[in-house]
Amino acid sequence: MVFSGLALIGYSFLMGDPLATAAIFGKEPPKSGDLSLTVPEMRRVDDVPVYTGPANDEAALHDGTLHVDSTGFPWQDGANVYIAGHRMGFPGTASFLVFNDLNRLEAGDKVMLTDANGTRYNYEVFEKFVVNPDAYSVTQPVPGRSVVSLQTCTLPDYSQRLIVQAELTSVV
């Protein structure tokens, strides 16, 4: 199940060094790529750690959620910040049921990322869809938008991937 979940996020493309990329909104990029995720409509997603690493970083998925390091960061203009999380996860860890209710998000719901400097990036959900595990294009930037994409497996058989995308609305 873990390996099939990683199939979609296993795709990588070159974006350069995201930590060295110029900041947007007049804020300096943090020295660390550490992030935390809050989704008010999802009861288990309140300041959940988002570890940045390669798509096959099972430890990150075990301990929380994974920001795929070949995708953008929230301080990059036009980025697609791609974050994967387990639907079921592991009891006793931050991954347990972390994205279990991702399917309940609707257009207009809020998603918030906070970086290592304490800067909060506020997003609003605009799209929800299901793709096959080999639909790698969902990790690429969305033209004309700065977005966060949240991914988990579909129920009941985990055979497809649920993607929820939210657009950046403000930075505080």
Secondary structure, 3 states (H helix, E strand, C coil): CHHHHHHHHCCCCCCCCCCCCCCCCCCCCCCCCCEEEECCCCCCCCCEEEEEECCCCHHHHHHCEEEECCCCCCCCCCCEEEEECCCCCCCCCCCCCCCCCHHHCCCCCEEEEEECCCCEEEEEEEEEEEECCCCHHHHCCCCCCCEEEEEEECCCCCCCEEEEEEEEEEEC
